[in-house]
């Protein structure tokens, strides 16, 4: 049996990731693939032009999601 694979879908800072559900459905047709979408919201103009104060939380969220997946699925390929 092949190892389980985990695919993170992380959208861009100026999108809502409307494509994520479609991609997840296609990838999860393979029973060995688990998809984890990570959404952190749309960056409006102010958040986009002042990155030093607005990007810390989205970065922390991505790191937290990665660590949780690694802990829950220690043998999976991410």
MDTraj code that builds the backbone (N, CA, C; nanometers):
import mdtraj as md
import numpy as np

residues = "UNK UNK UNK UNK UNK UNK UNK UNK UNK UNK UNK UNK UNK UNK UNK UNK UNK UNK UNK UNK UNK UNK UNK UNK UNK UNK UNK UNK UNK UNK UNK UNK UNK UNK UNK UNK UNK UNK UNK UNK UNK UNK UNK UNK UNK UNK UNK UNK UNK UNK UNK UNK UNK UNK UNK UNK UNK UNK UNK UNK UNK UNK UNK UNK UNK UNK UNK UNK UNK UNK UNK UNK UNK UNK UNK UNK UNK UNK".split()
xyz = np.array([
    [0.0842, -0.1188, 0.0000],
    [0.0000, 0.0000, 0.0000],
    [0.0880, 0.1242, 0.0000],
    [0.0668, 0.2173, -0.0924],
    [0.1477, 0.3393, -0.0961],
    [0.1244, 0.4254, 0.0280],
    [0.2243, 0.5042, 0.0593],
    [0.2109, 0.5975, 0.1711],
    [0.1019, 0.6988, 0.1415],
    [0.0409, 0.7478, 0.2479],
    [-0.0578, 0.8534, 0.2320],
    [0.0141, 0.9829, 0.1965],
    [-0.0483, 1.0623, 0.1126],
    [0.0051, 1.1916, 0.0741],
    [-0.0920, 1.2998, 0.1178],
    [-0.0365, 1.4097, 0.1629],
    [-0.1180, 1.5243, 0.2020],
    [-0.0781, 1.6419, 0.1144],
    [-0.1784, 1.7048, 0.0570],
    [-0.1557, 1.8206, -0.0292],
    [-0.2188, 1.9414, 0.0381],
    [-0.1382, 2.0421, 0.0660],
    [-0.1890, 2.1683, 0.1180],
    [-0.2237, 2.2583, 0.0006],
    [-0.3400, 2.3170, 0.0057],
    [-0.3802, 2.4162, -0.0943],
    [-0.3798, 2.5514, -0.0244],
    [-0.2898, 2.6369, -0.0665],
    [-0.2755, 2.7685, -0.0047],
    [-0.2991, 2.8730, -0.1124],
    [-0.3992, 2.9553, -0.0918],
    [-0.4342, 3.0552, -0.1929],
    [-0.3412, 3.1757, -0.1864],
    [-0.3486, 3.2580, -0.2888],
    [-0.2715, 3.3815, -0.2929],
    [-0.3304, 3.4868, -0.2002],
    [-0.2556, 3.5927, -0.1787],
    [-0.2986, 3.6936, -0.0822],
    [-0.4097, 3.7841, -0.1340],
    [-0.4338, 3.7838, -0.2639],
    [-0.5390, 3.8692, -0.3190],
    [-0.6491, 3.7859, -0.3843],
    [-0.6721, 3.6647, -0.3336],
    [-0.7767, 3.5786, -0.3888],
    [-0.8605, 3.5195, -0.2763],
    [-0.9722, 3.4592, -0.3134],
    [-1.0594, 3.3888, -0.2195],
    [-1.0483, 3.2374, -0.2362],
    [-0.9666, 3.1919, -0.3305],
    [-0.9437, 3.0489, -0.3548],
    [-1.0706, 2.9746, -0.3938],
    [-1.1464, 3.0310, -0.4861],
    [-1.2681, 2.9651, -0.5316],
    [-1.2377, 2.8323, -0.6016],
    [-1.1153, 2.8141, -0.6439],
    [-1.0720, 2.6930, -0.7140],
    [-1.0415, 2.5775, -0.6187],
    [-1.0220, 2.6029, -0.4908],
    [-0.9719, 2.5023, -0.3966],
    [-1.0624, 2.3799, -0.3858],
    [-1.1918, 2.3994, -0.3785],
    [-1.2831, 2.2859, -0.3636],
    [-1.2784, 2.1955, -0.4861],
    [-1.2737, 2.2552, -0.6048],
    [-1.2679, 2.1761, -0.7269],
    [-1.1392, 2.0928, -0.7313],
    [-1.0271, 2.1557, -0.7001],
    [-0.8985, 2.0847, -0.7009],
    [-0.8983, 1.9749, -0.5954],
    [-0.9494, 2.0038, -0.4774],
    [-0.9549, 1.9033, -0.3703],
    [-1.0364, 1.7821, -0.4140],
    [-1.1506, 1.8040, -0.4773],
    [-1.2341, 1.6926, -0.5227],
    [-1.1612, 1.6054, -0.6232],
    [-1.0883, 1.6666, -0.7144],
    [-1.0145, 1.5900, -0.8149],
    [-0.9013, 1.5111, -0.7496],
    [-0.8234, 1.5759, -0.6633],
    [-0.7110, 1.5079, -0.6007],
    [-0.7558, 1.3942, -0.5092],
    [-0.8652, 1.4148, -0.4377],
    [-0.9098, 1.3136, -0.3424],
    [-0.9799, 1.1955, -0.4083],
    [-0.9873, 1.1946, -0.5402],
    [-1.0335, 1.0738, -0.6085],
    [-0.9337, 0.9602, -0.5851],
    [-0.8098, 0.9951, -0.5606],
    [-0.7080, 0.8970, -0.5230],
    [-0.7233, 0.8729, -0.3727],
    [-0.7492, 0.7490, -0.3303],
    [-0.7736, 0.7230, -0.1877],
    [-0.6519, 0.7454, -0.0976],
    [-0.5351, 0.7628, -0.1561],
    [-0.4136, 0.7835, -0.0771],
    [-0.3796, 0.9307, -0.0593],
    [-0.4622, 1.0168, -0.1163],
    [-0.4364, 1.1605, -0.1069],
    [-0.5411, 1.2263, -0.0178],
    [-0.4927, 1.3054, 0.0740],
    [-0.5788, 1.3877, 0.1595],
    [-0.5438, 1.5336, 0.1294],
    [-0.6441, 1.6166, 0.1096],
    [-0.6225, 1.7570, 0.0767],
    [-0.6598, 1.8424, 0.1963],
    [-0.5737, 1.9374, 0.2268],
    [-0.5982, 2.0297, 0.3379],
    [-0.5938, 2.1724, 0.2845],
    [-0.7117, 2.2313, 0.2548],
    [-0.7114, 2.3714, 0.2138],
    [-0.6820, 2.4615, 0.3340],
    [-0.6055, 2.5644, 0.3111],
    [-0.5757, 2.6618, 0.4162],
    [-0.6196, 2.7977, 0.3651],
    [-0.7203, 2.8521, 0.4296],
    [-0.7700, 2.9848, 0.3917],
    [-0.7408, 3.0810, 0.5054],
    [-0.6908, 3.1957, 0.4710],
    [-0.6595, 3.2956, 0.5728],
    [-0.7184, 3.4308, 0.5399],
    [-0.8063, 3.4348, 0.4419],
    [-0.8752, 3.5588, 0.4102],
    [-0.8105, 3.6374, 0.2979],
    [-0.8855, 3.7311, 0.2486],
    [-0.8437, 3.8180, 0.1389],
    [-0.7653, 3.9359, 0.1947],
    [-0.6529, 3.9669, 0.1345],
    [-0.5752, 4.0834, 0.1763],
    [-0.6250, 4.2057, 0.1007],
    [-0.6926, 4.2953, 0.1719],
    [-0.7339, 4.4198, 0.1082],
    [-0.6108, 4.5069, 0.0848],
    [-0.6310, 4.6227, 0.0271],
    [-0.5186, 4.7087, -0.0094],
    [-0.4323, 4.7465, 0.1105],
    [-0.4944, 4.7791, 0.2214],
    [-0.4160, 4.8189, 0.3399],
    [-0.3316, 4.7030, 0.3935],
    [-0.3897, 4.5850, 0.4005],
    [-0.3127, 4.4689, 0.4468],
    [-0.2023, 4.4342, 0.3476],
    [-0.2281, 4.4567, 0.2195],
    [-0.1299, 4.4245, 0.1166],
    [-0.0100, 4.5187, 0.1214],
    [-0.0332, 4.6478, 0.1422],
    [0.0763, 4.7450, 0.1392],
    [0.1488, 4.7587, 0.2730],
    [0.0955, 4.7029, 0.3782],
    [0.1646, 4.7079, 0.5082],
    [0.1901, 4.5652, 0.5581],
    [0.2795, 4.4937, 0.4910],
    [0.2985, 4.3520, 0.5202],
    [0.3583, 4.3232, 0.6578],
    [0.4270, 4.4168, 0.7162],
    [0.4981, 4.3897, 0.8411],
    [0.4044, 4.3647, 0.9585],
    [0.2843, 4.4205, 0.9535],
    [0.1910, 4.4056, 1.0647],
    [0.0748, 4.3118, 1.0337],
    [0.0610, 4.2690, 0.9098],
    [-0.0586, 4.1940, 0.8724],
    [-0.0327, 4.0507, 0.8299],
    [0.0897, 4.0131, 0.8072],
    [0.1164, 3.8790, 0.7546],
    [0.1563, 3.7784, 0.8604],
    [0.1808, 3.8232, 0.9812],
    [0.2251, 3.7307, 1.0852],
    [0.1210, 3.6238, 1.1156],
    [-0.0045, 3.6615, 1.1305],
    [-0.1079, 3.5634, 1.1643],
    [-0.1292, 3.4605, 1.0529],
    [-0.1397, 3.5008, 0.9256],
    [-0.1515, 3.3984, 0.8212],
    [-0.0314, 3.3032, 0.8177],
    [0.0867, 3.3547, 0.8404],
    [0.2055, 3.2687, 0.8432],
    [0.1964, 3.1712, 0.9596],
    [0.1572, 3.2204, 1.0762],
    [0.1418, 3.1319, 1.1924],
    [0.0362, 3.0242, 1.1660],
    [-0.0703, 3.0623, 1.0981],
    [-0.1760, 2.9649, 1.0689],
    [-0.1253, 2.8536, 0.9782],
    [-0.0489, 2.8879, 0.8761],
    [0.0063, 2.7867, 0.7854],
    [0.1013, 2.6942, 0.8606],
    [0.1857, 2.7503, 0.9435],
    [0.2790, 2.6690, 1.0226],
    [0.2025, 2.5767, 1.1172],
    [0.0993, 2.6294, 1.1812],
    [0.0185, 2.5491, 1.2736],
    [-0.0504, 2.4334, 1.2003],
    [-0.1081, 2.4619, 1.0842],
    [-0.1737, 2.3572, 1.0052],
    [-0.0726, 2.2491, 0.9653],
    [0.0464, 2.2917, 0.9241],
    [0.1500, 2.1955, 0.8854],
    [0.1891, 2.1080, 1.0043],
    [0.2140, 2.1698, 1.1180],
    [0.2532, 2.0928, 1.2367],
    [0.1435, 1.9959, 1.2797],
    [0.0173, 2.0392, 1.2746],
    [-0.0936, 1.9510, 1.3108],
    [-0.0993, 1.8302, 1.2175],
    [-0.0850, 1.8537, 1.0888],
    [-0.0872, 1.7425, 0.9931],
    [0.0316, 1.6497, 1.0155],
    [0.1461, 1.7054, 1.0404],
    [0.2654, 1.6237, 1.0635],
    [0.2464, 1.5385, 1.1888],
    [0.1865, 1.5957, 1.2918],
    [0.1627, 1.5220, 1.4161],
    [0.0563, 1.4129, 1.3957],
    [-0.0512, 1.4446, 1.3232],
    [-0.1606, 1.3493, 1.3032],
    [-0.1284, 1.2415, 1.2004],
    [-0.0420, 1.2723, 1.1062],
    [-0.0058, 1.1785, 1.0004],
    [0.1477, 1.1764, 0.9859],
    [0.2178, 1.1202, 1.0838],
    [0.3641, 1.1293, 1.0862],
    [0.4343, 1.0602, 0.9693],
    [0.3697, 0.9648, 0.9057],
    [0.4351, 0.8938, 0.7957],
    [0.3927, 0.9418, 0.6581],
    [0.3060, 1.0415, 0.6542],
    [0.2558, 1.0904, 0.5266],
    [0.3593, 1.1778, 0.4560],
    [0.3508, 1.1763, 0.3252],
    [0.4305, 1.2688, 0.2444],
    [0.3481, 1.3958, 0.2287],
    [0.4082, 1.5078, 0.2611],
    [0.3362, 1.6346, 0.2504],
    [0.3923, 1.7124, 0.1340],
])
top = md.Topology()
chain = top.add_chain()
for i, resn in enumerate(residues, 1):
    res = top.add_residue(resn, chain, resSeq=i)
    for name in ("N", "CA", "C"):
        top.add_atom(name, md.element.get_by_symbol(name[0]), res)
traj = md.Trajectory(xyz[None], top)
